[in-house]
Amino acid sequence: MGFKDLKFPEGSTFLVTGGAGFIGSNLCEAILDLGYSVRCLDDLSTGKQANIDFLKDRSGYEFIKGDIKDLDTCMKACEGIDYVLNQAAWGSVPRSIEMPLFYEENNIRGTLNMMEAARQNGVKRFVYASSSSVYGDHPVLPKVEGQEGNLLSPYALTKRACEEYGKLYYRLYGLNTYGLRYFNVFGRRQDPDGAYAAVIPRFIRQLLHGEVPTINGDGKQSRDFTYVDNVIEANLKACLAGDEAAGQAYNIAYGGREYLIDIYHALCEALEVDVEPHFGPDRPGDIKHSNADISKAKKLLKYDPEFDFSKGIKLAIAWYKENLK
């Protein structure tokens, strides 16, 4: 289980795009801990220098400040790289509804630039972040690859488009692509600030600072919250997956289901506070319920997530207590 015993060919080099972000910085750290080299590419538009400062003196680490919307930058970043872990994208369903053109440029064109640069540089594996949002309004639970509904946001459309490009690049050009549909990832270094912050770090920060959190909707929406170490495992195992697994997308989650109001009360209990939340309107474009069938990733990627919600949330709370001042 996990990723700490994974072995790659000696001298393997990784490129992590969006490497200064929440997931990207955790990937960079994990790759260095395994003893391999990593190049971090980020334009610092949503990623933070503070997330990667602690890596700058480590052997095998390199940082490039650059934008995936620029093909030349992507080409240079892919030189000499064996494995690309493409995390660079703009997140947030509500923000994408406000800024559809911006999301198209960043998430679709940027990812296509990276696939093309990986192809031209002979990269072995191209692993990219997709999202559970591609399931749209399909009502059936758990979510199974191949059973998608109508998309509910420009963000979801960008992720679906990237999956289609991933299939094409495998079929047309032989680039081994692996799409990872993340389900509500949480954990250390996830940003708790801003209007579009993810719900778990935002709640933790507000409760630690004596503020009253707002729950969008009635709190009865459910999510398959996924600890970041499970996502690291999925990315690295995709790099080791066979050709038969390429050109496809995979659910990456634990396979559980937590209701938002229950999460809120669990956080209050863990932080030893008693605060009744505000309830606000539903967020446009949000999916009501989300729960993943992860059998395909288990079979083809050998994905075997180690951290259920209970184990992950304890680690996340401990990290935020230490790092949120």
Secondary structure as GFF3:
##gff-version 3
##sequence-region A 1 325
A	DSSP	beta_strand	13	17	.	.	.	ID=ss1
A	DSSP	alpha_helix	22	33	.	.	.	ID=ss2
A	DSSP	beta_strand	37	42	.	.	.	ID=ss3
A	DSSP	three_ten_helix	49	51	.	.	.	ID=ss4
A	DSSP	three_ten_helix	53	55	.	.	.	ID=ss5
A	DSSP	beta_strand	61	65	.	.	.	ID=ss6
A	DSSP	alpha_helix	71	77	.	.	.	ID=ss7
A	DSSP	beta_strand	83	86	.	.	.	ID=ss8
A	DSSP	alpha_helix	93	98	.	.	.	ID=ss9
A	DSSP	alpha_helix	100	103	.	.	.	ID=ss10
A	DSSP	pi_helix	104	109	.	.	.	ID=ss11
A	DSSP	alpha_helix	110	120	.	.	.	ID=ss12
A	DSSP	beta_strand	125	131	.	.	.	ID=ss13
A	DSSP	three_ten_helix	132	135	.	.	.	ID=ss14
A	DSSP	alpha_helix	154	173	.	.	.	ID=ss15
A	DSSP	beta_strand	177	182	.	.	.	ID=ss16
A	DSSP	beta_strand	185	186	.	.	.	ID=ss17
A	DSSP	alpha_helix	199	208	.	.	.	ID=ss18
A	DSSP	beta_strand	214	216	.	.	.	ID=ss19
A	DSSP	beta_strand	222	223	.	.	.	ID=ss20
A	DSSP	beta_strand	226	227	.	.	.	ID=ss21
A	DSSP	alpha_helix	228	239	.	.	.	ID=ss22
A	DSSP	three_ten_helix	243	245	.	.	.	ID=ss23
A	DSSP	beta_strand	248	252	.	.	.	ID=ss24
A	DSSP	beta_strand	258	259	.	.	.	ID=ss25
A	DSSP	alpha_helix	260	271	.	.	.	ID=ss26
A	DSSP	beta_strand	278	280	.	.	.	ID=ss27
A	DSSP	alpha_helix	295	301	.	.	.	ID=ss28
A	DSSP	alpha_helix	309	323	.	.	.	ID=ss29
###
